[in-house]
Amino acid sequence: MAKYKVKIGIIGGSGLDDPQNEILNCRTVITREAAKNEFGLPSSDLYQGNVEGVDVVLLSRHGPGHKISPTAVNYRANIEALRLAGCTHILASAACGSLQESIHIGKLVIPDSFIDRTIKRHVTFYDNTSTKYAGVCHIPMEPAFNPETSEILYEVGKELEYDIRFGGTVAVIEGPRFSSKAESNALRLWGGDLVGMTTCPEVYLAKEAGLLYAIVAMATDYDCWRDCEDNVHAADVVAVFKRNVSKIKNLLVGAIKIIGEKNWDKEIDDLQDLCRNSNVSS
């Protein structure tokens, strides 16, 4: 018998923040106020339901109506709220700009690394403000995303015959503005495949919290590095994501089913051991 009961947190953006959508059979709602923790209020209420026999919790990263900017998202409160709700995994979605010709608009990517260019965010739970996260934790970030969970997302995408790629580096900028052309080209030179605004600090806070985290990114534009007039605009990004959001939903439903069938005791224990061993304070 498994030591841990699988429960999956879903962090969604535009098109994945409606508790009545087909991905979630909503049973109960934990209000933002009830989900408040020592790091503050999460971005939205927590919608608890069941998908393919697996308990899930949906949280809207930018809040109802997409009113919270990438910088203003309380990432620590969001991750902690999902941990306190009993989640073992987090599956996140993100709209990203493509930094490579081979990643065309509408393509799905399962990233395996990141470049963090954010400058104004709380980047760790271990800042001496928390009783649970006491001390100094030097968490390793390779692998950045949970490989087993990421592989499941990719395999489901292939089975659905989606245009999907496994592996890639997402460069994360502060926002809310988009990059200049020089910045976009610099990110390409650094090895960036995608550019977004929300994966950091979400990915490493989830790891500090002992949650198995993976993300599916959708290329919605080519940022502004290409020599053409087709530069990124916010309205176009949202429109592309919403046109293709059914793919993300189908991918998540398929992945949730497979994740729920697997015993994750070793992966969870290993991650929790890593967190403990990375804390250098006595």
C-alpha positions as CSV (number, residue, x, y, z in Angstrom):
1,M,0.0,0.0,0.0
2,A,1.3,3.4,-0.9
3,K,2.6,5.7,1.9
4,Y,1.3,8.8,0.1
5,K,-2.1,9.5,-1.4
6,V,-1.7,11.3,-4.6
7,K,-3.3,14.7,-4.9
8,I,-2.6,17.0,-7.7
9,G,-2.5,20.8,-7.7
10,I,-3.2,22.5,-11.0
11,I,-1.9,26.0,-11.4
12,G,-3.7,27.4,-14.5
13,G,-3.7,30.7,-16.4
14,S,-6.2,32.0,-19.0
15,G,-8.7,29.3,-19.9
16,L,-7.8,27.1,-17.0
17,D,-9.2,29.2,-14.2
18,D,-12.8,28.3,-14.6
19,P,-13.9,25.8,-11.9
20,Q,-16.9,24.8,-14.0
21,N,-14.8,23.8,-17.0
22,E,-14.6,20.2,-18.1
23,I,-11.3,19.4,-16.4
24,L,-12.7,19.6,-12.9
25,N,-15.7,18.1,-11.2
26,C,-15.7,20.6,-8.4
27,R,-16.8,19.3,-5.0
28,T,-15.8,22.0,-2.6
29,V,-14.3,25.4,-2.6
30,I,-11.7,26.7,-0.1
31,T,-11.9,30.5,-0.2
32,R,-8.8,32.6,-0.4
33,E,-9.4,33.8,3.1
34,A,-9.6,30.2,4.4
35,A,-6.5,29.3,2.4
36,K,-4.5,32.2,3.8
37,N,-1.2,31.0,5.3
38,E,1.9,32.5,6.9
39,F,2.9,33.8,3.4
40,G,-0.4,35.6,2.8
41,L,-3.4,35.1,0.5
42,P,-3.2,32.8,-2.5
43,S,-4.2,34.2,-5.9
44,S,-7.6,32.6,-5.9
45,D,-10.0,30.3,-4.2
46,L,-9.0,26.6,-4.2
47,Y,-11.4,24.5,-6.2
48,Q,-11.3,20.9,-5.1
49,G,-12.6,18.1,-7.3
50,N,-11.8,14.7,-8.8
51,V,-10.4,13.8,-12.2
52,E,-10.3,10.2,-13.3
53,G,-10.6,9.1,-9.7
54,V,-7.7,11.4,-8.6
55,D,-8.2,14.2,-6.1
56,V,-7.2,17.6,-7.7
57,V,-7.0,21.2,-6.6
58,L,-7.3,24.0,-9.1
59,L,-5.7,27.4,-8.4
60,S,-5.8,30.4,-10.8
61,R,-2.3,31.9,-10.9
62,H,-3.4,35.4,-11.9
63,G,-6.7,35.3,-10.0
64,P,-10.2,35.7,-11.3
65,G,-10.2,37.9,-14.4
66,H,-6.4,37.7,-14.7
67,K,-6.0,40.8,-12.5
68,I,-2.7,39.9,-10.8
69,S,0.5,40.7,-12.8
70,P,3.4,38.2,-12.9
71,T,5.4,40.3,-10.4
72,A,2.5,40.7,-8.0
73,V,1.6,37.0,-7.9
74,N,2.1,35.7,-4.3
75,Y,4.0,32.6,-5.4
76,R,4.9,31.5,-1.9
77,A,1.3,31.7,-0.7
78,N,0.1,29.7,-3.7
79,I,2.6,26.9,-3.3
80,E,2.1,26.7,0.4
81,A,-1.7,26.7,0.0
82,L,-1.5,23.7,-2.3
83,R,0.9,21.9,0.1
84,L,-1.4,22.5,3.0
85,A,-4.3,21.2,0.9
86,G,-2.4,17.9,0.7
87,C,-1.0,18.1,-2.8
88,T,1.8,15.8,-3.7
89,H,2.2,17.1,-7.3
90,I,1.8,20.3,-9.2
91,L,1.0,20.5,-12.8
92,A,1.2,24.0,-14.2
93,S,0.4,25.6,-17.5
94,A,2.0,28.7,-19.1
95,A,1.8,30.8,-22.2
96,C,5.3,31.5,-23.5
97,G,7.1,33.2,-26.4
98,S,9.1,31.0,-28.7
99,L,12.8,31.8,-29.0
100,Q,13.5,29.2,-31.7
101,E,12.2,28.8,-35.3
102,S,11.6,25.1,-34.5
103,I,9.0,26.0,-31.8
104,H,6.2,27.4,-33.8
105,I,3.0,29.0,-32.5
106,G,0.7,26.4,-30.9
107,K,3.5,23.9,-30.1
108,L,3.5,22.4,-26.7
109,V,6.8,22.1,-24.8
110,I,7.7,20.3,-21.5
111,P,10.6,22.3,-20.2
112,D,13.5,20.7,-18.3
113,S,15.4,23.8,-17.3
114,F,15.1,27.5,-16.8
115,I,17.0,30.8,-16.7
116,D,15.7,33.1,-14.0
117,R,15.9,36.8,-14.9
118,T,13.3,38.0,-12.3
119,I,14.4,40.6,-9.8
120,K,11.5,41.5,-7.5
121,R,10.2,38.3,-6.2
122,H,10.4,36.3,-3.0
123,V,12.7,33.5,-4.2
124,T,12.7,31.1,-1.2
125,F,10.6,30.0,1.8
126,Y,13.7,29.9,3.9
127,D,14.1,33.6,4.7
128,N,13.8,33.4,8.5
129,T,10.1,34.5,8.5
130,S,8.6,31.0,8.8
131,T,8.5,28.5,11.5
132,K,8.1,25.5,9.1
133,Y,10.9,26.7,6.7
134,A,13.5,27.5,9.3
135,G,17.2,27.9,8.5
136,V,19.0,28.3,5.2
137,C,18.2,25.8,2.4
138,H,20.6,25.6,-0.7
139,I,18.2,23.5,-2.8
140,P,19.8,21.9,-5.9
141,M,17.9,22.8,-9.1
142,E,19.1,20.0,-11.4
143,P,16.8,18.5,-12.4
144,A,14.7,21.6,-12.2
145,F,11.4,19.9,-13.0
146,N,10.4,16.5,-11.8
147,P,11.5,14.2,-14.6
148,E,9.0,11.4,-14.0
149,T,6.0,13.8,-14.0
150,S,7.4,15.7,-17.0
151,E,7.8,12.4,-18.9
152,I,4.2,11.5,-18.2
153,L,3.0,14.9,-19.7
154,Y,5.1,14.3,-22.8
155,E,4.0,10.7,-23.3
156,V,0.3,11.7,-23.0
157,G,0.8,14.5,-25.5
158,K,2.4,12.0,-27.9
159,E,-0.5,9.6,-27.5
160,L,-2.9,12.4,-28.2
161,E,-0.9,13.1,-31.4
162,Y,-0.2,16.7,-30.4
163,D,2.8,18.6,-31.6
164,I,4.8,18.4,-28.4
165,R,8.5,18.5,-27.5
166,F,10.2,17.2,-24.4
167,G,13.0,19.3,-23.1
168,G,13.8,23.0,-23.4
169,T,14.9,26.0,-21.4
170,V,12.4,28.6,-20.4
171,A,13.8,32.1,-19.7
172,V,11.8,33.9,-17.1
173,I,11.6,37.7,-17.2
174,E,10.2,40.0,-14.6
175,G,7.4,41.5,-16.8
176,P,4.8,42.7,-17.1
177,R,6.4,44.2,-20.2
178,F,7.7,42.1,-23.0
179,S,11.3,42.0,-24.0
180,S,13.1,44.4,-26.2
181,K,14.6,42.9,-29.4
182,A,18.1,43.1,-27.9
183,E,16.9,41.2,-24.8
184,S,15.1,38.6,-26.8
185,N,18.2,37.9,-28.8
186,A,20.3,37.8,-25.7
187,L,18.0,35.1,-24.2
188,R,18.5,33.2,-27.4
189,L,22.2,33.4,-27.1
190,W,22.0,32.1,-23.6
191,G,20.3,29.0,-24.8
192,G,16.7,30.0,-24.1
193,D,14.0,28.1,-26.1
194,L,11.0,29.9,-24.5
195,V,10.4,33.1,-22.7
196,G,7.8,33.5,-20.0
197,M,7.0,35.5,-16.8
198,T,5.7,33.0,-14.2
199,T,7.8,29.8,-14.0
200,C,10.2,31.3,-11.5
201,P,10.0,31.3,-8.6
202,E,7.1,28.8,-8.9
203,V,9.4,25.9,-9.9
204,Y,11.9,26.2,-7.1
205,L,9.4,27.1,-4.4
206,A,7.6,23.9,-5.2
207,K,10.8,21.9,-4.9
208,E,11.5,23.6,-1.5
209,A,8.0,22.6,-0.4
210,G,8.6,19.0,-1.4
211,L,6.1,18.9,-4.2
212,L,6.7,17.2,-7.6
213,Y,6.4,20.0,-10.1
214,A,6.1,19.9,-13.9
215,I,4.8,22.3,-16.5
216,V,3.4,22.3,-20.0
217,A,4.2,25.5,-21.9
218,M,2.4,26.6,-25.1
219,A,4.2,28.8,-27.6
220,T,1.9,31.7,-28.3
221,D,4.2,34.0,-30.2
222,Y,7.8,34.6,-31.4
223,D,8.5,37.4,-28.9
224,C,10.3,40.0,-31.0
225,W,13.6,38.5,-32.1
226,R,12.5,37.7,-35.7
227,D,13.1,40.1,-38.4
228,C,9.4,40.7,-39.2
229,E,6.5,42.8,-38.1
230,D,4.8,40.0,-36.3
231,N,5.9,41.0,-32.8
232,V,4.3,39.9,-29.6
233,H,1.1,41.6,-28.4
234,A,-0.8,40.6,-25.2
235,A,-4.2,40.2,-27.0
236,D,-2.7,37.8,-29.5
237,V,-1.0,35.7,-26.7
238,V,-4.3,35.3,-24.9
239,A,-6.2,34.5,-28.1
240,V,-3.7,31.8,-29.2
241,F,-3.8,30.2,-25.8
242,K,-7.6,30.2,-25.6
243,R,-7.9,28.7,-29.1
244,N,-5.6,25.8,-28.0
245,V,-6.6,25.5,-24.4
246,S,-8.5,22.3,-25.1
247,K,-5.2,20.6,-25.8
248,I,-3.8,21.6,-22.4
249,K,-7.0,20.3,-20.7
250,N,-6.9,17.0,-22.5
251,L,-3.2,16.6,-21.7
252,L,-3.7,17.3,-18.0
253,V,-6.6,14.9,-17.7
254,G,-4.6,12.1,-19.3
255,A,-1.6,12.9,-17.1
256,I,-3.7,13.0,-14.0
257,K,-5.0,9.5,-14.6
258,I,-1.5,8.0,-15.1
259,I,0.0,9.9,-12.1
260,G,-2.8,8.6,-10.0
261,E,-2.1,5.0,-10.9
262,K,1.6,5.2,-10.0
263,N,3.2,4.7,-6.6
264,W,5.2,7.9,-5.8
265,D,6.6,7.0,-2.4
266,K,10.2,6.9,-3.5
267,E,10.1,10.2,-5.5
268,I,8.4,12.0,-2.6
269,D,10.7,10.6,0.0
270,D,13.7,11.4,-2.1
271,L,12.6,15.0,-2.6
272,Q,11.8,15.5,1.1
273,D,15.2,14.0,2.0
274,L,16.8,16.4,-0.4
275,C,15.1,19.3,1.2
276,R,16.2,18.3,4.7
277,N,19.8,17.6,3.6
278,S,20.0,20.9,1.7
279,N,19.2,22.9,4.9
280,V,22.7,23.7,6.3
281,S,21.4,25.3,9.5
282,S,21.7,23.2,12.7
